[in-house]
Amino acid sequence: MPLDATPKTPSQPQQTPARAALSGPNATIATTTNKQTAKEFLSEKNPVNETQQLICLAYYLTNFMGKPKFKTKDLRVLNAEAGGARFSNPSMTAANAERQGKLLSPGGDGQKQITRHGEDLVKALPDQEAVKQFWRERRKSRKRRSSKAPAK
């Protein structure tokens, strides 16, 4: 008889690297009920640039994995799991999406969260004409100041 006579139970399902990295105090991951993987979601949305890809991953984290606040590292890890094209500089892409497009917003403690505008962009995908219309509607008409001094 072997020294260890306790019956062996089946081991827990192995976590993928992205799922392990996304587990934490703020992560309420509902991965067992997901009907669509991140890879399938990216394939369906067919993002054509890094900003679109990053926003799609942020949308997936929020709506499919139940994680409304995330770090850029979470997006990078999820992208690797989904087999997406590697980001050249994910931190800069996220900063640009936050600053220029208002697609992400600060979530506190160095985290980010997707905005209503970011969700609208993802809903417009994969139709690039709808994305162009989205950006046209988001443009603000600015009043230009005259470079000349006001007339007296």
C-alpha positions as CSV (number, residue, x, y, z in Angstrom):
1,M,0.0,0.0,0.0
2,P,1.4,3.5,-0.9
3,L,2.4,5.8,2.0
4,D,-0.2,8.4,1.0
5,A,-3.5,6.4,1.3
6,T,-5.8,9.4,0.9
7,P,-8.0,9.3,-2.1
8,K,-6.9,11.7,-4.8
9,T,-9.6,14.2,-5.9
10,P,-9.6,15.6,-9.4
11,S,-7.6,18.8,-9.5
12,Q,-9.2,22.2,-10.0
13,P,-9.4,23.4,-13.5
14,Q,-6.1,25.2,-14.4
15,Q,-6.4,29.0,-14.7
16,T,-5.1,30.6,-17.8
17,P,-2.5,33.3,-17.2
18,A,-5.0,36.1,-17.9
19,R,-7.6,34.7,-15.5
20,A,-4.9,34.3,-12.8
21,A,-3.7,37.9,-13.3
22,L,-7.2,39.2,-13.2
23,S,-8.1,37.6,-9.9
24,G,-7.9,40.0,-7.0
25,P,-9.9,41.9,-4.6
26,N,-11.7,43.9,-7.3
27,A,-12.1,41.1,-9.7
28,T,-15.5,39.4,-9.7
29,I,-14.9,37.3,-12.8
30,A,-17.8,35.3,-14.1
31,T,-15.8,33.2,-16.5
32,T,-17.9,30.1,-16.1
33,T,-20.9,31.7,-17.7
34,N,-19.2,33.5,-20.6
35,K,-20.5,32.3,-23.9
36,Q,-17.9,34.2,-25.9
37,T,-14.2,34.2,-25.4
38,A,-12.1,37.3,-25.7
39,K,-10.6,35.9,-28.9
40,E,-14.1,35.4,-30.4
41,F,-15.1,38.9,-29.3
42,L,-12.1,40.5,-30.9
43,S,-12.7,38.5,-34.1
44,E,-16.3,39.6,-34.2
45,K,-15.5,43.3,-33.6
46,N,-12.4,43.3,-36.0
47,P,-10.6,46.3,-34.6
48,V,-8.4,48.0,-37.1
49,N,-6.0,49.9,-34.8
50,E,-4.6,49.7,-31.3
51,T,-7.0,52.1,-29.8
52,Q,-10.0,50.1,-31.1
53,Q,-8.4,46.9,-29.9
54,L,-7.7,48.3,-26.4
55,I,-11.2,49.6,-26.1
56,C,-12.7,46.3,-27.2
57,L,-10.7,44.5,-24.5
58,A,-11.8,47.1,-21.9
59,Y,-15.4,46.5,-22.9
60,Y,-14.9,42.7,-22.7
61,L,-13.4,43.1,-19.2
62,T,-16.3,45.2,-18.0
63,N,-19.2,43.4,-19.6
64,F,-18.1,39.8,-19.9
65,M,-15.7,39.4,-17.0
66,G,-17.4,41.7,-14.5
67,K,-14.4,43.9,-13.9
68,P,-15.4,47.5,-14.4
69,K,-12.0,48.9,-13.2
70,F,-8.7,47.5,-14.5
71,K,-5.1,48.3,-15.1
72,T,-3.3,48.5,-18.4
73,K,-1.6,45.3,-17.5
74,D,-5.0,43.5,-17.3
75,L,-5.7,44.6,-20.9
76,R,-2.2,43.4,-22.0
77,V,-2.6,40.0,-20.4
78,L,-6.2,39.6,-21.8
79,N,-4.9,40.6,-25.2
80,A,-2.2,37.9,-25.0
81,E,-4.8,35.3,-24.0
82,A,-7.0,36.4,-26.9
83,G,-4.2,36.1,-29.4
84,G,-4.5,39.8,-30.4
85,A,-1.7,41.7,-32.1
86,R,0.8,42.9,-29.5
87,F,0.5,46.5,-28.5
88,S,3.5,48.7,-29.2
89,N,3.0,50.7,-26.0
90,P,-0.3,49.8,-24.2
91,S,0.2,52.5,-21.6
92,M,0.5,55.2,-24.2
93,T,-2.5,53.8,-26.1
94,A,-4.6,53.9,-23.0
95,A,-3.4,57.4,-22.2
96,N,-4.4,58.6,-25.7
97,A,-7.8,56.9,-25.4
98,E,-8.3,58.7,-22.2
99,R,-7.0,62.1,-23.1
100,Q,-8.0,62.5,-26.7
101,G,-11.0,60.3,-27.3
102,K,-12.4,60.3,-23.7
103,L,-12.9,56.5,-24.3
104,L,-11.4,55.6,-20.9
105,S,-11.5,57.5,-17.6
106,P,-9.6,57.2,-14.3
107,G,-11.0,54.6,-12.0
108,G,-8.9,55.4,-8.9
109,D,-5.8,53.7,-7.5
110,G,-4.1,53.9,-11.0
111,Q,-6.9,52.0,-12.6
112,K,-9.0,52.9,-15.6
113,Q,-12.6,52.3,-16.6
114,I,-14.4,52.4,-19.9
115,T,-16.7,55.4,-20.5
116,R,-20.1,55.6,-22.2
117,H,-18.3,56.9,-25.3
118,G,-15.9,53.9,-25.3
119,E,-18.9,51.5,-25.1
120,D,-20.6,53.4,-28.0
121,L,-17.4,52.9,-30.1
122,V,-17.3,49.2,-29.4
123,K,-21.0,48.9,-30.3
124,A,-20.3,50.6,-33.6
125,L,-17.7,48.0,-34.5
126,P,-17.0,46.2,-36.9
127,D,-18.6,48.8,-39.2
128,Q,-15.9,51.3,-39.9
129,E,-18.3,53.7,-41.5
130,A,-20.3,53.7,-38.2
131,V,-17.0,54.4,-36.4
132,K,-16.3,57.3,-38.7
133,Q,-19.8,58.6,-38.0
134,F,-19.2,58.2,-34.2
135,W,-16.1,60.4,-34.4
136,R,-17.9,63.0,-36.6
137,E,-20.7,63.3,-34.0
138,R,-18.1,63.5,-31.1
139,R,-16.3,66.4,-32.7
140,K,-16.9,69.6,-30.9
141,S,-17.4,72.8,-32.8
142,R,-15.0,75.2,-31.4
143,K,-15.2,78.9,-31.5
144,R,-12.0,80.3,-32.8
145,R,-10.5,83.3,-31.2
146,S,-9.3,86.0,-33.5
147,S,-5.6,86.5,-33.4
148,K,-6.1,90.3,-33.7
149,A,-6.8,92.5,-30.8
150,P,-10.5,93.4,-30.3
151,A,-11.6,96.5,-32.1
152,K,-12.2,99.6,-29.9
